[in-house]
């Protein structure tokens, strides 16, 4: 490796600017004139630098995390800062945080600097021989080691993984890690209930372009046993077949056996499809027999919204408060089993056609109106669906705010708590002009008040982004009358 005598600045801002200038210069180089040996050498050098930078990024983010510096940019966590301010998105932000947690030297409550969680891995990253993908594979393997394995064995395992990672791809590290796990617990006797409970989970993956969703799950033995028993009954051939009007519903034990036998003869579904339809039937049964909770919250109710044009044409896609998109054909089928709340938009204005009364806590009517208007958390870049939001007052209730529809907005718990008057907090308002008039806008509280108001486009993907400036709300006049007048205009 060629040594350089260049004196580099100690100031991080100047050094970052120099790094950016080097990258810009590299982009303009006439690489076509370089020899093959030079190109291969440069590729190796750049990859080493890229891997080293994973460690630099971890050190930087540790400082931002320990100091809570993300709050000055208007974010309530390091994850939100990575996903929102740096525009990485939730997936990449989570991957970065895994590497940061593994490589970073965090401080404890006494102010002492701690060693990295994966020390041998951190050394390899600093040398540029492994990168972030290797780190995440090693971290995933270490997380699967049973809690009963002693700390010395865990330390040796991490060192071995970091060593083999120097010569393997991330996928190769995963394969070696699986063999290591099998060696540490060959017959599964070290795996304890707390290990299983720690890894349990069920996640609905995002809907694809066909509105279908995959499910990712780690089921405990107890849950698996219960599911198998229930599916044997509800997913029996001929039962709960949505394509057969004469198919019995519910559990096979309670159905007419002659009808079940006849339906089974007509049933051409595969076992996986029968399992799907059985789960659908069970959830409809639970939802229709659970009864109303009497709460104003919409978390446990089926609430959907759709434009009046789509509803009349029986075509298009409806939106549920949980964030799920439903084809109108499915909406009609689901609504037949229970009476859902249906919020209908004006196709021409996309504004809510119904407003509720005001009181200390938002009423169900107001929550329905908020869902129809906001669809989810209104904070910029937040993808939390409406079912997991709260009715946010602006100004806050303790500051004299009123529970009127033009002074309420949907906000997830974190963003609701992030609103305040201090630097780093957020402030909110209702826009009164532009194509998004009537929408809730946010901006961080800063000393110069120079940041623009922003709306959340995630839940309104059909609308064009509005980047123009917005006038502040008029403190004079009647808020409710002016808002109603705008809706009916």
N, C-alpha and C positions, 0 to 999 in steps of 0.2 A: 504494500500500500504506500502511495506517495505521501510523504510528510509535507506539511505546509507551515511556513513561518508567519502566516497572517495573524495579526493581533486582532482578536475578536472583542467586541464590546461586552461589558458586564451587564449593561442595562437590558432587561428582557424585552422591552419595547423596541429598542434599536436592533437587538439581535433578531427578533421576529421580522422586522422590516428587511434586514439583510437576507434572511432566509427566503423571504418572498421574492426579493430581487434576484436571488440565485435561481429560483425556480423559473421566474420569468425569462431570465437569460438562457436557461437550459432549453426552454420551449422555442427559442428563436435560433438555436444553433443549427448549422447545416450538417445534420448527422449523416446525410448521404455521402459526405466526403470522408467519413471515418472508416477505418478498416474493420473487418469482422472481429478481430481480437480486441480492438478498442471498444466496440459496441458491447461485446460480452462482458468485458471488464467493468464498463460503466453500469450495465444492468445489474451486476452483482453488487457493486458499490451502492447504487441507489436503493436496492432492496434491503441492504444492511442498514442504511440510513432510515428507511421507512419503518423497519422493525424497531430500531432504537427509539424512534419517535413515539412509539406506543408507551414506552417508559416515561418519556418527557411529558406526554399528554397526561399520564396518570399523576405525575408529580404536580402539574399545573392544576388539575381538577381536585386534587387533595387540598391544595391551598384554598381554592374557591369554596370547597365544601366546608373545611374547618372554620373559615372566617364567615361563612354565610354570605359570601360576596354576590351570589346569584340574586339575593334580595334587592340589591341596588338596580338590577335590570328588570325588576318587577316579577321575579319568579320565586316560588315558595320551596323549591327543592332543586338539587343538582340535576335530577332527571328531567324536571320541567325545563330547566335552562338548556340542557343538551337538546331536548326534543324540540323546544320552541325557539329560543334565541339563536341557536346554531342550526336549526332547521334539520336536525338529524331524523326526526320522527321517533316514535316510541320504540320500535324494534331495534334500531341502531343505537339509540340512547341506552337501552337495556344491555346490549352487547358491550358498549363502552364501559358501563358501570361495573360489569363483571370483571373486565380487565383492570379497571381502576382499583376495585376492592382487592384484587389478587396481588397487584404490583405496588400499590400506594403505601406510603409511610404515614399513616394517620397519627393523630395525637389523642391521648386518652384524657380523662377528666382532670388529671393532675398536670396536664401540659407536656407529658413525656412523649417523645416520638417513638412509635412502635415499629417493629420490623415488619416487612411485607408478610401478608398471609401465606404467600408462596415464595419463600426466599430464593430457592434455587432457580425457580422460573424467572424471578425478577433479574437475577444475574445474567441469565441467558438472553433476556430481552435487552438488557443494557449493552451486551456484546453484539447485538444485532443478528444473532443466529436463529432466533425464533420470533414470531410475531403474535399479534392479537388473537388470531384463530387458534394457534397452538395453546395460548394461555386459556382460552375458553374451554378447549377440550380437556386440558389438565384440571381445570377447576371443576368441570362436570364430573370427572372421574373421582376426584377427591371428595366431592359431595356424596358420592354413592358408597364410600367406604363405611362400613357399619360403625356405630358409635362405640361398640365394645372393643374395637381395635385400639391398642395403646398409642399414646402420642409419639413414642420413638418409632414405631412401625409406620405411622402416618408420615413422619418426617422423612424416613427412608424412601417411602413410596413416592413422595413428591419429588425427591432428588432423582430417583430413577426415571420418573416420567420426564423431568426437565432434561435429563441426559439423553434419552432416546429421541426426544423432540428435536435435538440438534441435527439429527440425520433423517428424520421422517416428516412426511406431510402431516397436517392436522388429522386427516383420516387414518393415517398410520398410527398416530398417537392414540386415537380412539380404540383401534384394534388391540394395541398393546395394553391399554388401560383395562379393557374388558378381560383380557387374560390375567392381568394383575388382580382384578377383583375376584376372579374365580379362584386364584391361588390363595388370597387372603381369607376367603370364606367358601371353601369348595363345596360344602354340603348345606350351606345356608343356616348353620346353627348359630352364627354370630349375629345374624340379622334379628333385631329386636322389634317389638311393637312400636317403639318410638321412632325407629328408622322408617317403618311403613307409614306411620302417621305423618311424619315429616314430608314424605314424598307423595302423599295422596293428593289427588286433584282431578278436576274435570273442567276442560276449557272448550268453549264453542269458538272455533276459528272463524275469521271474517268470511262474509258471504262472497262467493265468486261472481263472475259476470252472469251466470245462470241463476243467481240467488241461492245456490246450494252452499251448505256449510259442512266442513269436516269437524269431527270431534276428537280432541286429544285428551286422554285420561290415564290416570294411574289409580286403579281401584284397589282398595283394601280387600283382603280375603272375605271379610264379613259382607261388604257391599256386593262383591261378585256373587257370593252364594245367594243373596237375596234376589239379585237381578235374574239369575238363572232360574230360580223357582218361579218368579212372576212371569218371565217370558215363556216358560213351558205352558203356562195357562193362557195368557193373553195372546201369544204368538203361535198358538196351535194352528195347523192348517184349517182354513175356512173361517177363522175368527178375525174380526175387526178389519175386513177387507174393504177399503174405500171404493174399490172399483166394482163391488158386488152389492147392490142395494139390499139383497136378501141375506147378506152375511150377518150372523149374530154378533153382537157387541158385548164387551165386558170379558169376564173370565169364562173359560170353556166349561168349568164345572157347573156354572149356573145357567148355561144355555140349553136349549132343546137339542138333544143329541142327534135326532133325525135331521134337523136343520143344519147342524154342524157337519154331519156326514155329507149331506147334499152340497153344502158350500165347499167342503174340502175337495170334492170331485171337480168343481169349477175353478179351484184356486191354482193359478199358475205362477204364483210369486215364489221367489227364492227365499231361503231362510233369513237372509239379511233384510230383505224387504218386509217380511212378516215381523221381524223384530222392530223395524222402524215404525210400521203401522201400529204395532202393539203399544209402543211408547207414546205415539200420538194419541191413541185412544185413552190410555191411562191418564195423560195430562189433561185431556178434555174432561174426563170423569172427575178428576180432582178439582179442576177449576170451576166446574158447574155445581159441585156439591160442597165446596168450601164455604160458600156464603160470603156476604159482605162484612168487612172488618169495621165499617163505620168510620174509618179514617178518611181524611181529605187527601191522603197520599194516593198516588196512582201506581205505586210500585207493584202491587199484587193484582192489578186489574188489566184487562186487555183494552188498550186505548190506541186507536189508529187515526191517522189523518190522511186526507186525499183531496185532490181538487174536484170541484163539482163537475168539471168537464169529463174527467176520467171516470167518475162514479156513474155519470149518465151513459157513457159509452161502454161501461163495464170493461175497460181496458186501462192498462197503466200499472203503476206500482204504488201501494200505500205504505205509510211509515208507521211502525208501532213505537210506543213510548220507550221500549227497551232498545230501540235502534234497529230492529229487524225490518227489512223491506219485504212486503208481501205483494205478490201479484193479486190483482183484484179478484180473480177467480178463486184464489185461496182465501181471500178476505171474506168473500160471500160464504164459503164453506165453513170457515171458523166462526163467523158471526151466527150461523144457524144453530150452533150448539149453545151459545150464550149471547146475551145482548151486550155488545161492547159499546163504549162511548165512541162516537164518530165525529171528529172535528173536520168540517168541510171548509176548504179555502175558496175564495173567489179566484177563478182562473186568471182573471184580468189583472188583479192587483196583488195577489198573494198575501193579502192582509186578513186578519181574523174577523169573522163576521159575528162573533158573540163575546161579550165581556161580562164578568161577574161582579158582585158587590164587594166593597172593601171591608176589612175587619183586621184584627191584630194578626191572626194567622191567615194565610191564603185559603180561601174556601175551595171546595172541589171544583166549582164553576170557574174560579180564577185559575186553578191549576190546569184545567182543561184548556182554557184560553191561552195560558202560557205555553203549553205544549204545542198548540196549533201555531203559535207565532215563532217560538224559539227552537222547538224540536229537540234540544239538548242543551248542554252547558253553553252559555253565550260567550265565555272567555275565549279570546283568540287562540286558535290551534287546539282547543280542548275537544276530544272526541267522546266524552262521557255522554251516554244517552239520557233522555229526559227522566226515565224512571229512577235514575240515581242522582237527581239534582234536588236542590232546595229552592224555595221562593226567596230570592234575594231582594232586599229593600234598598232603594237609593233615593234620598240619603237613608242611612241605617235607621232602624226603628228608634234606637236610643238617642238619635240625633234629630228626632222630630219627623222622620219619614212616615209616609202614609201607605196603607196597604191598598193602593189603587192600581189598576192594571197598567197605567202608564208610569208607575213607580215601582214595578216589580219586574224581575228577570230571572230566568232559570240559571242556576249556578251550582256546580258540584260543591261538595263540602269544602274541599281545599281552596277553591277559588273564592267561595263565599267568605271564608275566614281571611283571605288575602286582601280584602278590601279595607281601606283605612286612609288616614291622612298623613302617615309618616312616609318618609322617603323609602322607596322600595315596595310600598303598598300599591294597590290598584284603585282607580276610581272609575265610576260607571255613569252612564247617562243614556237617555233615549234620543236617538237621532231625530231631528225634525225636518231635514231636507235630504235631497238626493234619492237615488233609487232604493235605498234601504231605510227610508224614513219609517219610524216606528220600531226599528230594531234596536237592541241593546248594544252599546259600544263601550269599549274598555281602553284604558291606557295606564301605564305605570305613573305613579306619583314621582315627579322629578323636580329638581330645584328650578329649572328654567321653564317648566310647563310647555316645552317645545315639541313634545312627541304627539303624533297625530292619534286621533281616535280610531280604533280598529274594531271591526265586527268579525264574528266567527263564520267562515264560509263552509266549514266542514259539514254542517247539517243542512246547508242550502246549496248543494253542489250545482243545482240547475240555474242559479243566479250568477251573473257575471260579477267578479270582484269589483268593489267600489273603492278606488284609491283616492278619491277626491276629498278635500277638506270639508268639515261639517261645522255648522254654526252651533254655538252652545244653546242650551234650552232657554226659552224666554221665562224669566222668573215671574213675570206679570201675567195676568189673565187667568182664565179658568183652564186648568190642565185637562180635566175630563171632557169638558165640552169641546175644546179644541181637538182633542184626540178623536172623539166620536165624529166630529164634523169631517175630519180628514178621511175617516173610514168610509163614510157614506157618500163622500164627494164623488 
